[in-house]
């Protein structure tokens, strides 16, 4: 690490400890040439995940957009903590595929899979936007596939 004072690339670490949130390691370093002490932070770098939209545009994956979309569909029906968890699952599942780039369809399908488990109304609302439903028969089709694949949970 280059010394901010004299520019020498020769230092020793005098202290290492996790930052408050545990997301980084904070290191105190001392320049061997001029003796100045400085601090560096080391963080985990997640590989960038890109999303290719239908228009062909490629944007970095944005978890908050996923969360927004799910929140709109689930408005007042699903606790925020469950949506947070679902958004995390969506990202984890997309990253698990180990591709650098995913399509917006893949993102949408992951969201649908999560909403399906959380709330049928939120699921159908999201599906109606995502799948661009044209009429009531599309809802019927979606609902019947929902009933078929996911029998109601025993209470
Ligand atoms: Zn120095």
Backbone and ligand atoms as CSV (ligand in chain L), in Angstrom:
chain,resi,resn,atom,element,x,y,z
A,1,UNK,N,N,0.866,-1.189,0.000
A,1,UNK,CA,C,0.000,0.000,0.000
A,1,UNK,C,C,0.897,1.231,0.000
A,2,UNK,N,N,0.666,2.128,-0.946
A,2,UNK,CA,C,1.552,3.285,-1.060
A,2,UNK,C,C,1.271,4.308,0.049
A,3,UNK,N,N,2.321,4.778,0.680
A,3,UNK,CA,C,2.186,5.734,1.787
A,3,UNK,C,C,1.598,7.055,1.282
A,4,UNK,N,N,0.531,7.546,1.933
A,4,UNK,CA,C,-0.105,8.791,1.471
A,4,UNK,C,C,0.774,10.020,1.712
A,5,UNK,N,N,1.776,9.892,2.547
A,5,UNK,CA,C,2.614,11.045,2.868
A,5,UNK,C,C,3.869,11.112,1.997
A,6,UNK,N,N,4.636,10.002,1.961
A,6,UNK,CA,C,5.904,10.054,1.218
A,6,UNK,C,C,5.874,9.225,-0.067
A,7,UNK,N,N,4.823,8.436,-0.256
A,7,UNK,CA,C,4.705,7.690,-1.510
A,7,UNK,C,C,5.454,6.369,-1.544
A,8,UNK,N,N,6.150,6.038,-0.452
A,8,UNK,CA,C,6.891,4.776,-0.436
A,8,UNK,C,C,5.912,3.603,-0.405
A,9,UNK,N,N,6.261,2.534,-1.101
A,9,UNK,CA,C,5.393,1.360,-1.108
A,9,UNK,C,C,5.997,0.317,-0.167
A,10,UNK,N,N,6.076,0.692,1.102
A,10,UNK,CA,C,6.743,-0.168,2.074
A,10,UNK,C,C,6.150,0.099,3.457
A,11,UNK,N,N,5.203,-0.741,3.849
A,11,UNK,CA,C,4.573,-0.498,5.146
A,11,UNK,C,C,4.423,-1.801,5.902
A,12,UNK,N,N,4.161,-1.681,7.192
A,12,UNK,CA,C,3.813,-2.874,7.965
A,12,UNK,C,C,2.470,-2.633,8.634
A,13,UNK,N,N,1.719,-3.733,8.826
A,13,UNK,CA,C,0.417,-3.631,9.474
A,13,UNK,C,C,0.641,-3.659,10.977
A,14,UNK,N,N,0.130,-2.631,11.678
A,14,UNK,CA,C,0.319,-2.596,13.123
A,14,UNK,C,C,-0.930,-3.058,13.871
A,15,UNK,N,N,-2.087,-3.055,13.196
A,15,UNK,CA,C,-3.319,-3.487,13.858
A,15,UNK,C,C,-4.351,-3.872,12.805
A,16,UNK,N,N,-5.104,-4.943,13.070
A,16,UNK,CA,C,-6.198,-5.361,12.173
A,16,UNK,C,C,-7.408,-5.671,13.022
A,17,UNK,N,N,-8.533,-5.106,12.675
A,17,UNK,CA,C,-9.752,-5.473,13.390
A,17,UNK,C,C,-10.967,-5.290,12.488
A,18,UNK,N,N,-12.021,-6.069,12.777
A,18,UNK,CA,C,-13.225,-5.910,11.947
A,18,UNK,C,C,-13.866,-4.547,12.169
A,19,UNK,N,N,-14.447,-3.977,11.129
A,19,UNK,CA,C,-15.188,-2.718,11.284
A,19,UNK,C,C,-16.466,-2.990,12.069
A,20,UNK,N,N,-17.149,-1.931,12.467
A,20,UNK,CA,C,-18.330,-2.080,13.324
A,20,UNK,C,C,-19.380,-3.030,12.779
A,21,UNK,N,N,-19.641,-2.923,11.468
A,21,UNK,CA,C,-20.703,-3.759,10.894
A,21,UNK,C,C,-20.202,-5.149,10.507
A,22,UNK,N,N,-18.921,-5.416,10.731
A,22,UNK,CA,C,-18.383,-6.735,10.411
A,22,UNK,C,C,-18.210,-6.978,8.923
A,23,UNK,N,N,-18.443,-5.946,8.100
A,23,UNK,CA,C,-18.377,-6.110,6.648
A,23,UNK,C,C,-16.989,-5.805,6.089
A,24,UNK,N,N,-16.108,-5.357,6.933
A,24,UNK,CA,C,-14.788,-4.976,6.438
A,24,UNK,C,C,-13.749,-5.227,7.532
A,25,UNK,N,N,-12.496,-5.311,7.106
A,25,UNK,CA,C,-11.384,-5.369,8.049
A,25,UNK,C,C,-10.662,-4.026,7.959
A,26,UNK,N,N,-10.447,-3.453,9.109
A,26,UNK,CA,C,-9.775,-2.167,9.180
A,26,UNK,C,C,-8.335,-2.449,9.585
A,27,UNK,N,N,-7.388,-1.930,8.816
A,27,UNK,CA,C,-5.979,-2.151,9.161
A,27,UNK,C,C,-5.261,-0.823,9.374
A,28,UNK,N,N,-4.523,-0.751,10.457
A,28,UNK,CA,C,-3.637,0.386,10.682
A,28,UNK,C,C,-2.283,-0.015,10.125
A,29,UNK,N,N,-1.722,0.851,9.326
A,29,UNK,CA,C,-0.435,0.555,8.711
A,29,UNK,C,C,0.565,1.646,9.061
A,30,UNK,N,N,1.809,1.275,9.065
A,30,UNK,CA,C,2.859,2.243,9.350
A,30,UNK,C,C,3.876,2.204,8.225
A,31,UNK,N,N,4.156,3.375,7.680
A,31,UNK,CA,C,5.145,3.467,6.606
A,31,UNK,C,C,6.538,3.224,7.193
A,32,UNK,N,N,7.296,2.320,6.561
A,32,UNK,CA,C,8.628,2.025,7.072
A,32,UNK,C,C,9.619,3.148,6.746
A,33,UNK,N,N,9.269,3.950,5.753
A,33,UNK,CA,C,10.222,4.998,5.395
A,33,UNK,C,C,10.044,6.238,6.282
A,34,UNK,N,N,8.788,6.787,6.350
A,34,UNK,CA,C,8.610,8.050,7.075
A,34,UNK,C,C,7.887,7.870,8.411
A,35,UNK,N,N,7.380,6.670,8.667
A,35,UNK,CA,C,6.794,6.404,9.976
A,35,UNK,C,C,5.346,6.844,10.131
A,36,UNK,N,N,4.740,7.456,9.088
A,36,UNK,CA,C,3.350,7.893,9.216
A,36,UNK,C,C,2.427,6.669,9.300
A,37,UNK,N,N,1.356,6.836,10.063
A,37,UNK,CA,C,0.390,5.745,10.161
A,37,UNK,C,C,-0.858,6.094,9.363
A,38,UNK,N,N,-1.409,5.112,8.688
A,38,UNK,CA,C,-2.651,5.340,7.936
A,38,UNK,C,C,-3.530,4.096,8.025
A,39,UNK,N,N,-4.770,4.239,7.579
A,39,UNK,CA,C,-5.758,3.175,7.734
A,39,UNK,C,C,-6.255,2.690,6.379
A,40,UNK,N,N,-6.398,1.392,6.238
A,40,UNK,CA,C,-7.025,0.855,5.022
A,40,UNK,C,C,-8.186,-0.036,5.430
A,41,UNK,N,N,-9.141,-0.184,4.527
A,41,UNK,CA,C,-10.279,-1.069,4.739
A,41,UNK,C,C,-10.281,-2.150,3.677
A,42,UNK,N,N,-10.498,-3.362,4.105
A,42,UNK,CA,C,-10.550,-4.468,3.160
A,42,UNK,C,C,-11.953,-5.034,3.182
A,43,UNK,N,N,-12.577,-5.111,2.012
A,43,UNK,CA,C,-13.945,-5.624,1.906
A,43,UNK,C,C,-14.006,-6.775,0.931
A,44,UNK,N,N,-15.026,-7.592,1.088
A,44,UNK,CA,C,-15.279,-8.630,0.103
A,44,UNK,C,C,-15.821,-7.965,-1.148
A,45,UNK,N,N,-15.269,-8.317,-2.276
A,45,UNK,CA,C,-15.797,-7.788,-3.516
A,45,UNK,C,C,-16.638,-8.864,-4.185
A,46,UNK,N,N,-17.936,-8.605,-4.298
A,46,UNK,CA,C,-18.788,-9.539,-5.017
A,46,UNK,C,C,-18.600,-9.285,-6.502
A,47,UNK,N,N,-18.492,-10.369,-7.274
A,47,UNK,CA,C,-18.364,-10.136,-8.709
A,47,UNK,C,C,-19.606,-9.417,-9.220
A,48,UNK,N,N,-19.423,-8.540,-10.164
A,48,UNK,CA,C,-20.563,-7.772,-10.656
A,48,UNK,C,C,-21.519,-8.687,-11.411
A,49,UNK,N,N,-22.803,-8.508,-11.115
A,49,UNK,CA,C,-23.821,-9.276,-11.820
A,49,UNK,C,C,-24.566,-8.314,-12.735
A,50,UNK,N,N,-24.637,-8.671,-14.006
A,50,UNK,CA,C,-25.284,-7.783,-14.974
A,50,UNK,C,C,-26.621,-8.355,-15.408
A,51,UNK,N,N,-27.541,-7.473,-15.715
A,51,UNK,CA,C,-28.861,-7.892,-16.183
A,51,UNK,C,C,-29.080,-7.353,-17.593
A,52,UNK,N,N,-29.381,-8.263,-18.515
A,52,UNK,CA,C,-29.688,-7.847,-19.885
A,52,UNK,C,C,-31.193,-7.688,-20.034
A,53,UNK,N,N,-31.582,-6.477,-20.372
A,53,UNK,CA,C,-33.012,-6.218,-20.497
A,53,UNK,C,C,-33.516,-6.613,-21.872
A,54,UNK,N,N,-34.850,-6.668,-21.997
A,54,UNK,CA,C,-35.432,-7.050,-23.283
A,54,UNK,C,C,-34.992,-6.097,-24.383
A,55,UNK,N,N,-34.788,-4.820,-24.021
A,55,UNK,CA,C,-34.355,-3.820,-25.000
A,55,UNK,C,C,-32.920,-4.049,-25.460
A,56,UNK,N,N,-32.200,-4.950,-24.750
A,56,UNK,CA,C,-30.804,-5.186,-25.094
A,56,UNK,C,C,-29.844,-4.415,-24.209
A,57,UNK,N,N,-30.373,-3.465,-23.428
A,57,UNK,CA,C,-29.525,-2.733,-22.489
A,57,UNK,C,C,-29.018,-3.669,-21.400
A,58,UNK,N,N,-27.793,-3.423,-20.968
A,58,UNK,CA,C,-27.230,-4.209,-19.884
A,58,UNK,C,C,-26.957,-3.291,-18.698
A,59,UNK,N,N,-27.534,-3.641,-17.562
A,59,UNK,CA,C,-27.373,-2.814,-16.363
A,59,UNK,C,C,-26.877,-3.677,-15.216
A,60,UNK,N,N,-26.190,-3.064,-14.244
A,60,UNK,CA,C,-25.808,-3.851,-13.069
A,60,UNK,C,C,-27.059,-4.299,-12.304
A,61,UNK,N,N,-27.020,-5.500,-11.761
A,61,UNK,CA,C,-28.132,-5.989,-10.955
A,61,UNK,C,C,-28.347,-5.040,-9.774
A,62,UNK,N,N,-29.617,-4.721,-9.520
A,62,UNK,CA,C,-29.932,-3.783,-8.448
A,62,UNK,C,C,-30.974,-4.421,-7.533
A,63,UNK,N,N,-30.507,-4.857,-6.376
A,63,UNK,CA,C,-31.378,-5.551,-5.436
A,63,UNK,C,C,-32.537,-4.664,-4.990
A,64,UNK,N,N,-32.289,-3.350,-4.882
A,64,UNK,CA,C,-33.349,-2.468,-4.395
A,64,UNK,C,C,-34.488,-2.358,-5.422
A,65,UNK,N,N,-34.166,-2.483,-6.713
A,65,UNK,CA,C,-35.222,-2.472,-7.727
A,65,UNK,C,C,-36.094,-3.711,-7.603
A,66,UNK,N,N,-35.429,-4.844,-7.358
A,66,UNK,CA,C,-36.167,-6.097,-7.165
A,66,UNK,C,C,-37.104,-5.958,-5.969
A,67,UNK,N,N,-36.564,-5.396,-4.906
A,67,UNK,CA,C,-37.353,-5.216,-3.685
A,67,UNK,C,C,-38.537,-4.264,-3.942
A,68,UNK,N,N,-38.290,-3.191,-4.689
A,68,UNK,CA,C,-39.369,-2.249,-5.035
A,68,UNK,C,C,-40.498,-2.949,-5.785
A,69,UNK,N,N,-40.111,-3.729,-6.792
A,69,UNK,CA,C,-41.107,-4.419,-7.612
A,69,UNK,C,C,-41.943,-5.368,-6.768
A,70,UNK,N,N,-41.256,-6.099,-5.880
A,70,UNK,CA,C,-41.973,-7.046,-5.023
A,70,UNK,C,C,-42.857,-6.304,-4.026
A,71,UNK,N,N,-42.360,-5.195,-3.492
A,71,UNK,CA,C,-43.134,-4.428,-2.514
A,71,UNK,C,C,-44.411,-3.881,-3.138
A,72,UNK,N,N,-44.302,-3.405,-4.382
A,72,UNK,CA,C,-45.491,-2.881,-5.058
A,72,UNK,C,C,-46.537,-3.984,-5.231
A,73,UNK,N,N,-46.058,-5.159,-5.671
A,73,UNK,CA,C,-46.994,-6.262,-5.903
A,73,UNK,C,C,-47.605,-6.766,-4.601
A,74,UNK,N,N,-46.825,-6.690,-3.526
A,74,UNK,CA,C,-47.257,-7.290,-2.261
A,74,UNK,C,C,-47.845,-6.259,-1.314
A,75,UNK,N,N,-48.080,-5.070,-1.841
A,75,UNK,CA,C,-48.502,-3.938,-1.020
A,75,UNK,C,C,-49.456,-4.316,0.118
A,76,UNK,N,N,-49.014,-4.124,1.346
A,76,UNK,CA,C,-49.867,-4.366,2.509
A,76,UNK,C,C,-50.163,-5.823,2.808
A,77,UNK,N,N,-49.538,-6.747,2.074
A,77,UNK,CA,C,-49.899,-8.147,2.250
A,77,UNK,C,C,-48.780,-8.998,2.843
A,78,UNK,N,N,-47.549,-8.559,2.655
A,78,UNK,CA,C,-46.411,-9.361,3.096
A,78,UNK,C,C,-45.511,-8.485,3.967
A,79,UNK,N,N,-45.107,-8.973,5.139
A,79,UNK,CA,C,-44.225,-8.164,5.999
A,79,UNK,C,C,-42.920,-7.788,5.272
A,80,UNK,N,N,-42.447,-6.573,5.530
A,80,UNK,CA,C,-41.233,-6.080,4.864
A,80,UNK,C,C,-40.050,-7.027,5.055
A,81,UNK,N,N,-39.958,-7.619,6.241
A,81,UNK,CA,C,-38.818,-8.508,6.504
A,81,UNK,C,C,-38.846,-9.723,5.581
A,82,UNK,N,N,-40.054,-10.209,5.272
A,82,UNK,CA,C,-40.165,-11.352,4.363
A,82,UNK,C,C,-39.755,-10.968,2.948
A,83,UNK,N,N,-40.107,-9.728,2.567
A,83,UNK,CA,C,-39.728,-9.260,1.230
A,83,UNK,C,C,-38.216,-9.077,1.135
A,84,UNK,N,N,-37.641,-8.532,2.207
A,84,UNK,CA,C,-36.172,-8.389,2.261
A,84,UNK,C,C,-35.504,-9.745,2.052
A,85,UNK,N,N,-36.015,-10.717,2.784
A,85,UNK,CA,C,-35.437,-12.059,2.697
A,85,UNK,C,C,-35.603,-12.613,1.279
A,86,UNK,N,N,-36.773,-12.368,0.701
A,86,UNK,CA,C,-37.037,-12.870,-0.649
A,86,UNK,C,C,-36.098,-12.216,-1.665
A,87,UNK,N,N,-35.857,-10.910,-1.505
A,87,UNK,CA,C,-34.950,-10.214,-2.426
A,87,UNK,C,C,-33.538,-10.777,-2.316
A,88,UNK,N,N,-33.153,-11.104,-1.094
A,88,UNK,CA,C,-31.836,-11.705,-0.877
A,88,UNK,C,C,-31.750,-13.071,-1.555
A,89,UNK,N,N,-32.848,-13.837,-1.446
A,89,UNK,CA,C,-32.908,-15.147,-2.105
A,89,UNK,C,C,-32.803,-15.010,-3.617
A,90,UNK,N,N,-33.522,-14.030,-4.155
A,90,UNK,CA,C,-33.489,-13.803,-5.603
A,90,UNK,C,C,-32.046,-13.570,-6.048
A,91,UNK,N,N,-31.361,-12.682,-5.337
A,91,UNK,CA,C,-29.975,-12.384,-5.714
A,91,UNK,C,C,-29.090,-13.618,-5.557
A,92,UNK,N,N,-29.268,-14.330,-4.445
A,92,UNK,CA,C,-28.436,-15.516,-4.192
A,92,UNK,C,C,-28.654,-16.563,-5.287
A,93,UNK,N,N,-29.914,-16.762,-5.684
A,93,UNK,CA,C,-30.201,-17.760,-6.717
A,93,UNK,C,C,-29.618,-17.352,-8.066
A,94,UNK,N,N,-29.683,-16.056,-8.364
A,94,UNK,CA,C,-29.120,-15.592,-9.634
A,94,UNK,C,C,-27.608,-15.752,-9.629
A,95,UNK,N,N,-26.994,-15.453,-8.490
A,95,UNK,CA,C,-25.537,-15.575,-8.396
A,95,UNK,C,C,-25.092,-17.026,-8.394
A,96,UNK,N,N,-25.977,-17.911,-7.888
A,96,UNK,CA,C,-25.615,-19.329,-7.799
A,96,UNK,C,C,-25.406,-19.928,-9.183
A,97,UNK,N,N,-26.067,-19.339,-10.180
A,97,UNK,CA,C,-25.925,-19.850,-11.545
A,97,UNK,C,C,-24.528,-19.574,-12.088
A,98,UNK,N,N,-23.799,-18.681,-11.408
A,98,UNK,CA,C,-22.407,-18.419,-11.749
A,98,UNK,C,C,-22.229,-17.863,-13.157
A,99,UNK,N,N,-23.217,-17.089,-13.589
A,99,UNK,CA,C,-23.083,-16.396,-14.859
A,99,UNK,C,C,-22.788,-14.945,-14.526
A,100,UNK,N,N,-22.065,-14.298,-15.399
A,100,UNK,CA,C,-21.794,-12.880,-15.153
A,100,UNK,C,C,-23.004,-12.050,-15.537
A,101,UNK,N,N,-23.779,-12.595,-16.457
A,101,UNK,CA,C,-24.908,-11.839,-16.972
A,101,UNK,C,C,-26.150,-12.714,-16.949
A,102,UNK,N,N,-27.250,-12.157,-16.467
A,102,UNK,CA,C,-28.525,-12.870,-16.508
A,102,UNK,C,C,-29.508,-12.016,-17.301
A,103,UNK,N,N,-30.608,-12.620,-17.733
A,103,UNK,CA,C,-31.605,-11.842,-18.463
A,103,UNK,C,C,-32.640,-11.299,-17.485
A,104,UNK,N,N,-33.342,-10.238,-17.903
A,104,UNK,CA,C,-34.384,-9.707,-17.023
A,104,UNK,C,C,-35.487,-10.759,-16.826
A,105,UNK,N,N,-35.651,-11.673,-17.797
A,105,UNK,CA,C,-36.614,-12.768,-17.620
A,105,UNK,C,C,-36.218,-13.650,-16.437
A,106,UNK,N,N,-34.922,-13.972,-16.356
A,106,UNK,CA,C,-34.468,-14.808,-15.238
A,106,UNK,C,C,-34.742,-14.135,-13.895
A,107,UNK,N,N,-34.507,-12.824,-13.865
A,107,UNK,CA,C,-34.775,-12.079,-12.634
A,107,UNK,C,C,-36.268,-12.162,-12.307
A,108,UNK,N,N,-37.103,-11.909,-13.318
A,108,UNK,CA,C,-38.549,-11.939,-13.124
A,108,UNK,C,C,-39.033,-13.293,-12.645
A,109,UNK,N,N,-38.477,-14.362,-13.215
A,109,UNK,CA,C,-38.906,-15.703,-12.817
A,109,UNK,C,C,-38.514,-16.007,-11.374
A,110,UNK,N,N,-37.326,-15.518,-10.980
A,110,UNK,CA,C,-36.906,-15.714,-9.584
A,110,UNK,C,C,-37.844,-14.975,-8.633
A,111,UNK,N,N,-38.225,-13.763,-9.032
A,111,UNK,CA,C,-39.148,-12.983,-8.198
A,111,UNK,C,C,-40.487,-13.717,-8.099
A,112,UNK,N,N,-40.972,-14.204,-9.239
A,112,UNK,CA,C,-42.240,-14.940,-9.231
A,112,UNK,C,C,-42.166,-16.148,-8.304
A,113,UNK,N,N,-41.043,-16.864,-8.370
A,113,UNK,CA,C,-40.897,-18.057,-7.524
A,113,UNK,C,C,-40.982,-17.683,-6.046
A,114,UNK,N,N,-40.383,-16.540,-5.694
A,114,UNK,CA,C,-40.418,-16.105,-4.295
A,114,UNK,C,C,-41.825,-15.673,-3.883
A,115,UNK,N,N,-42.464,-14.874,-4.740
A,115,UNK,CA,C,-43.793,-14.347,-4.394
A,115,UNK,C,C,-44.819,-15.473,-4.300
A,116,UNK,N,N,-44.624,-16.452,-5.134
A,116,UNK,CA,C,-45.511,-17.601,-5.132
A,116,UNK,C,C,-45.560,-18.259,-3.751
A,117,UNK,N,N,-44.393,-18.333,-3.128
A,117,UNK,CA,C,-44.337,-18.940,-1.787
A,117,UNK,C,C,-44.873,-17.995,-0.723
A,118,UNK,N,N,-44.810,-16.688,-0.989
A,118,UNK,CA,C,-45.182,-15.725,0.049
A,118,UNK,C,C,-46.678,-15.407,0.044
A,119,UNK,N,N,-47.210,-15.144,-1.147
A,119,UNK,CA,C,-48.582,-14.648,-1.195
A,119,UNK,C,C,-49.151,-14.766,-2.618
A,120,UNK,N,N,-50.242,-15.502,-2.792
A,120,UNK,CA,C,-50.782,-15.716,-4.144
A,120,UNK,C,C,-51.240,-14.425,-4.826
A,121,UNK,N,N,-51.766,-13.484,-4.051
A,121,UNK,CA,C,-52.242,-12.241,-4.668
A,121,UNK,C,C,-51.056,-11.427,-5.192
A,122,UNK,N,N,-50.018,-11.321,-4.381
A,122,UNK,CA,C,-48.810,-10.610,-4.809
A,122,UNK,C,C,-48.230,-11.279,-6.046
A,123,UNK,N,N,-48.276,-12.595,-6.037
A,123,UNK,CA,C,-47.751,-13.360,-7.170
A,123,UNK,C,C,-48.496,-13.008,-8.454
A,124,UNK,N,N,-49.819,-13.038,-8.381
A,124,UNK,CA,C,-50.610,-12.771,-9.586
A,124,UNK,C,C,-50.457,-11.315,-10.024
A,125,UNK,N,N,-50.382,-10.404,-9.044
A,125,UNK,CA,C,-50.164,-8.986,-9.395
A,125,UNK,C,C,-48.853,-8.803,-10.135
A,126,UNK,N,N,-47.808,-9.419,-9.602
A,126,UNK,CA,C,-46.503,-9.277,-10.250
A,126,UNK,C,C,-46.525,-9.937,-11.623
A,127,UNK,N,N,-47.129,-11.114,-11.681
A,127,UNK,CA,C,-47.203,-11.851,-12.948
A,127,UNK,C,C,-47.950,-11.045,-14.001
A,128,UNK,N,N,-48.980,-10.307,-13.582
A,128,UNK,CA,C,-49.781,-9.571,-14.552
A,128,UNK,C,C,-48.957,-8.479,-15.222
A,129,UNK,N,N,-48.039,-7.882,-14.470
A,129,UNK,CA,C,-47.167,-6.864,-15.039
A,129,UNK,C,C,-46.040,-7.533,-15.818
A,130,UNK,N,N,-45.418,-8.495,-15.157
A,130,UNK,CA,C,-44.238,-9.127,-15.726
A,130,UNK,C,C,-44.564,-9.896,-17.003
A,131,UNK,N,N,-45.661,-10.646,-16.950
A,131,UNK,CA,C,-46.003,-11.477,-18.106
A,131,UNK,C,C,-46.892,-10.749,-19.091
A,132,UNK,N,N,-47.205,-9.498,-18.770
A,132,UNK,CA,C,-47.966,-8.662,-19.680
A,132,UNK,C,C,-49.303,-9.300,-20.047
A,133,UNK,N,N,-50.083,-9.591,-19.026
A,133,UNK,CA,C,-51.376,-10.231,-19.246
A,133,UNK,C,C,-52.261,-9.350,-20.119
A,134,UNK,N,N,-52.946,-9.986,-21.031
A,134,UNK,CA,C,-53.814,-9.243,-21.948
A,134,UNK,C,C,-55.277,-9.276,-21.522
A,135,UNK,N,N,-55.675,-10.312,-20.826
A,135,UNK,CA,C,-57.093,-10.395,-20.456
A,135,UNK,C,C,-57.299,-11.351,-19.311
A,136,UNK,N,N,-58.562,-11.473,-18.859
A,136,UNK,CA,C,-58.859,-12.312,-17.698
A,136,UNK,C,C,-58.467,-13.771,-17.910
A,137,UNK,N,N,-58.477,-14.210,-19.162
A,137,UNK,CA,C,-58.145,-15.627,-19.385
A,137,UNK,C,C,-56.683,-15.910,-19.008
A,138,UNK,N,N,-55.833,-14.878,-19.140
A,138,UNK,CA,C,-54.435,-15.057,-18.739
A,138,UNK,C,C,-54.329,-15.269,-17.229
A,139,UNK,N,N,-55.142,-14.530,-16.491
A,139,UNK,CA,C,-55.154,-14.701,-15.034
A,139,UNK,C,C,-55.630,-16.102,-14.678
A,140,UNK,N,N,-56.704,-16.512,-15.358
A,140,UNK,CA,C,-57.257,-17.845,-15.109
A,140,UNK,C,C,-56.186,-18.913,-15.293
A,141,UNK,N,N,-55.453,-18.769,-16.402
A,141,UNK,CA,C,-54.427,-19.759,-16.719
A,141,UNK,C,C,-53.367,-19.786,-15.611
A,142,UNK,N,N,-52.953,-18.583,-15.224
A,142,UNK,CA,C,-51.911,-18.469,-14.201
A,142,UNK,C,C,-52.402,-19.044,-12.873
A,143,UNK,N,N,-53.639,-18.723,-12.526
A,143,UNK,CA,C,-54.195,-19.197,-11.255
A,143,UNK,C,C,-54.347,-20.708,-11.248
A,144,UNK,N,N,-54.753,-21.265,-12.379
A,144,UNK,CA,C,-54.927,-22.713,-12.369
A,144,UNK,C,C,-53.579,-23.419,-12.313
A,145,UNK,N,N,-52.564,-22.826,-12.926
A,145,UNK,CA,C,-51.245,-23.458,-12.822
A,145,UNK,C,C,-50.720,-23.327,-11.391
A,146,UNK,N,N,-51.103,-22.225,-10.757
A,146,UNK,CA,C,-50.705,-22.014,-9.362
A,146,UNK,C,C,-51.340,-23.089,-8.478
A,147,UNK,N,N,-52.620,-23.359,-8.704
A,147,UNK,CA,C,-53.325,-24.366,-7.904
A,147,UNK,C,C,-52.756,-25.754,-8.144
A,148,UNK,N,N,-52.447,-26.014,-9.397
A,148,UNK,CA,C,-51.942,-27.336,-9.762
A,148,UNK,C,C,-50.582,-27.623,-9.095
A,149,UNK,N,N,-49.660,-26.648,-9.253
A,149,UNK,CA,C,-48.292,-26.894,-8.797
A,149,UNK,C,C,-48.114,-26.717,-7.309
A,150,UNK,N,N,-48.960,-25.932,-6.697
A,150,UNK,CA,C,-48.748,-25.620,-5.289
A,150,UNK,C,C,-50.021,-25.859,-4.484
A,151,UNK,N,N,-50.255,-27.100,-4.112
A,151,UNK,CA,C,-51.446,-27.389,-3.309
A,151,UNK,C,C,-51.423,-26.575,-2.025
A,152,UNK,N,N,-52.577,-26.148,-1.541
A,152,UNK,CA,C,-52.608,-25.322,-0.338
A,152,UNK,C,C,-51.903,-26.020,0.828
A,153,UNK,N,N,-51.189,-25.228,1.592
A,153,UNK,CA,C,-50.462,-25.818,2.730
A,153,UNK,C,C,-51.447,-26.243,3.816
A,154,UNK,N,N,-51.173,-27.389,4.425
A,154,UNK,CA,C,-52.007,-27.851,5.542
A,154,UNK,C,C,-51.805,-26.895,6.721
A,155,UNK,N,N,-52.876,-26.574,7.376
A,155,UNK,CA,C,-52.773,-25.645,8.510
A,155,UNK,C,C,-52.960,-26.381,9.817
L,1,ZN,ZN,ZN,5.821,7.300,4.166
